[in-house]
Amino acid sequence: MTNTVYDPLEQALIDRIKGGFTVESEEDMTPGYKKALLTQLTVQGDTELMSAPAYYLAARDAPTINSRIAVTAIVHDELGHANIAYRIMEDLGADKQHLVYGRQPHEFKHPYGFDQPLENWAEMVVANGFFDRAGITLLGDVHQHTSYGPLKRALVKVDREEVLHLRHGESWMKRLAKAGGEAKDALQRAVDWMFPMTLEWFGLPDDLKRHSGQLDYRLKGKTNDQLRQVWMSATVPLCEDIGIAVPAHFDEAQQEYAIDCPFPCQYDPEAKRWLFDEPLTWEQVFERWKARGPMNERYVEMVQGAFGSSFAN
Amino acid sequence: MPTDAELWDALGTVTDPEYPLSIVDLGMVYGAAMEGRTAHVTMTFTSVGCPAIEMLVTDVRDAVGRLSGVSEVDVAIVWDPPWNKDRISDRGRKVLAVYGVVS
């Protein structure tokens, strides 16, 4: 990782934070801190927001009334979490109305995973089991380490609710695996495209990481690779227990999880298939993310169109 | 065959979907008894539209079904008496207070 040289003002805040200082208001911030915090909150809010239309459409595939209630409750939670992130941004001068209704689809900063269609119940529950697990991994780390007091307090509720989403996903993954036959096949197919997609979600490996300041300002505690390991330490054993194959395993010699497929590589969103014979550079991955996935416009339209044009500005 | 205490201990491992306290501490379990090899559990939920009903019933079946001597788990969901927060145990109250949920 590179060592950035900060100007004295920024360095003074970084040193105070290192000494345990909690940032409580805009007056406590430097321009660099504020910019990094706003970027983090935009990604956080957009991720929560774009999970809502994805899950909402998939609720149609729920096999029972109670599981449909569960997914709609999760959609409700996610919208609330998005509101929390944008509301905190509002205190720093951002315009929530613009953030939700004023941006073009490609301007949202959610992960590529929430540009994909969830087309059956297996994909819905793997989204809860994998994507929400990624959410908890990332937000749990922010909750534990963030130097921004208002965010730390707000995340208490968010983290608890995410646990429900995750348990819903894992409980159903176990049920589908146990059922065997077509149910288990569908589960395996969902895992096949969603596992590498969530690995990618954690971003650049540490040895290539461009310096973002998020660690120096203690907006998070763990690096991308550490977070990817935390995620695999939960998802790989879960899948192994239920007899679902994943392209990763625990490497006893290295004492960490190893990825067993070309990573990163090209993805065919129409076929929902990873093209393992087409490895990519991370620059090419960022291009794919930037071009957005097949459901980007539809999901944003669903969110922005929900109350007609009267809310747009 | 599990004793009543073993049944309740097993139920005590089933936790609320969001907070780290059990459905027993939440006061959601109204009764548990063995009849032959069948475990009968009577429980309620904190609301009729609770999104976690199926998930918790699955967890109850797994937790109790794992006990030796149990070959069937019968879960009866009842709404009378209705649940309210007075049913939460002192221990449960302490856990929830940490998260600022109930006093």
Interface residues (C-beta under 8 A of the other chain):
Chain A: T64 N66 S67 I69 A70 T72 A73 I74 V156 R160 E161 V163 L164 R167 H168 S171 R175
Chain B: P17 E18 Y19 G49 C50 P51 A52 I53 E54 M55 T58 D59 Y99 G100
